[in-house]
Amino acid sequence: MTSLQKHQTKVILQETEGRNTTPAMELAKKIGALRKTSGMSQEQLALALGLSRSAIAAMETGRTSSARKHIPMLARIFQVPSELFVSGMVEKEVSMTLSTDEVDLIGLQLVLL
């Protein structure tokens, strides 16, 4: 996935979150968004998962509850962590070097809180 596709996926996934939908619908929307930003057709995803195209369509519209069992394979296909499908959140360690001023500002902010 290119950085533009990753950005587009992030935007699409953010747009699907926070609305009054069921967890199954959230999962369905994420699968559809990832498939589209990856440039895959439903037919191609079906082939990769060993399913029919209609099964993918049902998965993307939330008409089936079997999507959860395909999460590990979907994560491999789309090259994303499995947690993305379940919680929508992904933990990632980030290391950075802070200047002395930045450290002082963070310390001051923590004191004021």
C-alpha positions in Angstrom: 0.0 0.0 0.0 1.4 3.4 -0.9 1.4 6.3 1.6 -1.5 7.9 -0.4 -3.5 4.7 -0.1 -2.7 4.5 3.6 -3.9 8.1 4.1 -7.1 7.5 2.1 -7.7 4.3 4.2 -7.3 6.3 7.4 -9.7 9.0 6.2 -12.3 6.4 5.1 -12.0 4.4 8.4 -12.3 7.6 10.4 -15.5 8.5 8.5 -17.0 5.1 9.3 -16.4 5.4 13.1 -18.5 7.2 15.6 -21.8 6.8 14.0 -24.7 4.8 15.5 -23.9 1.4 14.0 -23.4 -2.1 15.3 -19.9 -3.6 15.6 -20.8 -5.9 12.7 -21.5 -2.9 10.5 -18.3 -1.2 11.6 -16.4 -4.3 10.6 -18.2 -4.5 7.3 -17.4 -0.8 6.5 -13.7 -1.4 7.3 -13.5 -4.4 5.1 -15.0 -2.5 2.2 -12.9 0.6 2.7 -9.7 -1.5 2.9 -10.6 -3.5 -0.2 -11.4 -0.3 -2.2 -8.2 1.6 -1.2 -6.2 -1.5 -2.0 -7.6 -1.4 -5.5 -9.1 -4.9 -5.2 -12.4 -6.0 -6.7 -14.8 -8.1 -4.6 -13.9 -10.9 -7.0 -10.2 -10.6 -6.2 -10.8 -10.5 -2.5 -13.1 -13.5 -2.8 -10.4 -15.4 -4.6 -7.8 -14.5 -2.0 -10.1 -15.7 0.9 -11.4 -18.8 -1.0 -15.0 -17.4 -0.9 -17.6 -16.4 -3.5 -18.0 -12.8 -4.7 -21.5 -12.8 -3.1 -20.0 -13.8 0.2 -17.7 -10.7 0.1 -20.7 -8.5 -0.8 -22.6 -9.9 2.2 -19.5 -9.4 4.4 -19.2 -5.7 3.3 -22.8 -5.0 3.9 -23.0 -6.7 7.3 -25.5 -9.3 6.1 -23.3 -12.1 7.5 -21.7 -12.7 10.8 -18.9 -14.9 9.4 -16.6 -11.9 8.7 -14.9 -12.2 12.2 -13.4 -15.6 11.4 -11.7 -14.1 8.4 -10.0 -11.3 10.3 -6.5 -12.9 10.4 -6.4 -13.5 6.7 -7.9 -10.1 5.9 -5.1 -8.5 8.0 -2.5 -10.3 6.0 -4.1 -9.4 2.7 -4.4 -5.7 3.5 -1.1 -5.6 5.5 -2.7 -4.1 8.6 -2.8 -5.3 12.2 -5.8 -7.5 13.2 -6.6 -5.1 16.0 -7.7 -2.6 13.3 -10.7 -4.7 12.5 -11.8 -5.3 16.1 -11.2 -2.0 17.9 -10.3 0.4 15.1 -7.3 1.3 17.2 -3.7 0.2 16.6 -1.0 0.7 19.1 2.4 1.6 17.7 5.5 2.5 19.5 7.1 5.8 18.4 10.4 7.0 19.4 11.5 10.6 19.1 14.1 13.0 20.3 12.9 16.0 22.2 14.8 19.2 22.7 15.4 20.5 26.2 12.7 23.2 25.6 10.2 20.5 24.6 10.9 18.5 27.7 10.5 21.6 29.8 7.2 22.4 28.2 5.9 18.9 28.7 7.0 19.1 32.4 5.3 22.4 32.9 2.1 21.2 31.2 2.0 18.1 33.5 2.4 20.3 36.6 -0.4 22.6 35.5 -2.8 19.7 35.0 
